[in-house]
Amino acid sequence: MLMVQHSKFLKIGLIVGDNLFDIYIVYKMSTKKVMLITGATSGIGKALAEHYYKKNYKLILIGGTKEKVDKLSKKFKKNVLPICADLTKPADIKNIVKESIQRFKKIDVLIANAGLYEPDKIISGNPDRWERVISVNVTSVFRLVNLVLPHMKKNKYGDIAITSSISGHQAIHWEPIYSASKHAIQSFAHGLRTQVSKNNIRVISIAPGMVMTELWDIDPIKNKKYINEMIKKGNALDVKEVVSCFDFALSRGRGATIRDLVILPTNQNL
């Protein structure tokens, strides 16, 4: 009998008479999954961080302000790497991946969640603000995926989950810039998926409707009563419902990809 050990399987060569039979025993990876979440200091990103911290993931949590990132450091003390970064700056994005690999050696799951909202009318809007929206919602995702993919390809494993929006599935007239950014990210996700699926890398898009978070300038503590009323009436989503969508999609077997998942409040008629 011949034995060869690999990081992911054990190969046993069984000799019967003049014949050699290869038997592969595949065993589960013992290392914890490493997940990188952008926009992790508030809203959906913060809820995702809390959820996956409880599930014992190693987390890389990205936020845009030092004060909020410091709060993450105090809240999540074990196997967590908080990083303060400006996603409009390519150097900061490169540093995110560099520090992540140095600390955890791999990135199994990337959740590109950070985003800016822009409801302006075109005639009276601020193009400089629009440019920042595109930089965060679109370009930073392009750059981050570009830097993470080689590591996932090397490990022959990875999940890229993107926080999209119902605005990425249809044009919404009161938020044309935001809607345009989400249409762009939808197209990117679909094209990316076909390029990387052969490397055991899945690309998932989760598109919620109205969620009562800081994206809408709503304080989840001060406005708790209002938020609960909106959720109860079916006019807004509980952020936990969105987290459950991510968890459902990411927990499917490797032979299945949830390409798009749209979730709306019951009374959001879009």
Rosetta blueprint (number, residue, H / E / L):
1 M L
2 L E
3 M E
4 V E
5 Q E
6 H L
7 S L
8 K L
9 F E
10 L E
11 K E
12 I E
13 G E
14 L E
15 I E
16 V E
17 G L
18 D L
19 N E
20 L E
21 F E
22 D E
23 I E
24 Y E
25 I E
26 V E
27 Y L
28 K L
29 M L
30 S L
31 T L
32 K L
33 K L
34 V E
35 M E
36 L E
37 I E
38 T L
39 G L
40 A L
41 T L
42 S L
43 G H
44 I H
45 G H
46 K H
47 A H
48 L H
49 A H
50 E H
51 H H
52 Y H
53 Y H
54 K H
55 K L
56 N L
57 Y L
58 K E
59 L E
60 I E
61 L E
62 I E
63 G E
64 G L
65 T L
66 K H
67 E H
68 K H
69 V H
70 D H
71 K H
72 L H
73 S H
74 K H
75 K H
76 F L
77 K L
78 K L
79 N L
80 V E
81 L E
82 P E
83 I E
84 C E
85 A L
86 D L
87 L L
88 T L
89 K L
90 P H
91 A H
92 D H
93 I H
94 K H
95 N H
96 I H
97 V H
98 K H
99 E H
100 S H
101 I H
102 Q H
103 R H
104 F H
105 K L
106 K L
107 I L
108 D L
109 V E
110 L E
111 I E
112 A E
113 N L
114 A L
115 G L
116 L L
117 Y L
118 E L
119 P L
120 D L
121 K L
122 I L
123 I L
124 S L
125 G L
126 N L
127 P H
128 D H
129 R H
130 W H
131 E H
132 R H
133 V H
134 I H
135 S H
136 V H
137 N H
138 V H
139 T H
140 S H
141 V H
142 F H
143 R H
144 L H
145 V H
146 N H
147 L H
148 V H
149 L H
150 P H
151 H H
152 M H
153 K H
154 K H
155 N H
156 K L
157 Y L
158 G E
159 D E
160 I E
161 A E
162 I E
163 T E
164 S L
165 S L
166 I H
167 S H
168 G H
169 H L
170 Q L
171 A L
172 I L
173 H L
174 W L
175 E L
176 P H
177 I H
178 Y H
179 S H
180 A H
181 S H
182 K H
183 H H
184 A H
185 I H
186 Q H
187 S H
188 F H
189 A H
190 H H
191 G H
192 L H
193 R H
194 T H
195 Q H
196 V H
197 S H
198 K H
199 N H
200 N L
201 I E
202 R E
203 V E
204 I E
205 S E
206 I E
207 A E
208 P E
209 G L
210 M L
211 V E
212 M L
213 T L
214 E H
215 L H
216 W H
217 D L
218 I L
219 D L
220 P L
221 I L
222 K L
223 N L
224 K H
225 K H
226 Y H
227 I H
228 N H
229 E H
230 M H
231 I H
232 K H
233 K L
234 G L
235 N L
236 A L
237 L E
238 D L
239 V H
240 K H
241 E H
242 V H
243 V H
244 S H
245 C H
246 F H
247 D H
248 F H
249 A H
250 L H
251 S L
252 R L
253 G L
254 R L
255 G L
256 A L
257 T L
258 I L
259 R L
260 D E
261 L E
262 V E
263 I E
264 L L
265 P L
266 T L
267 N L
268 Q L
269 N L
270 L L
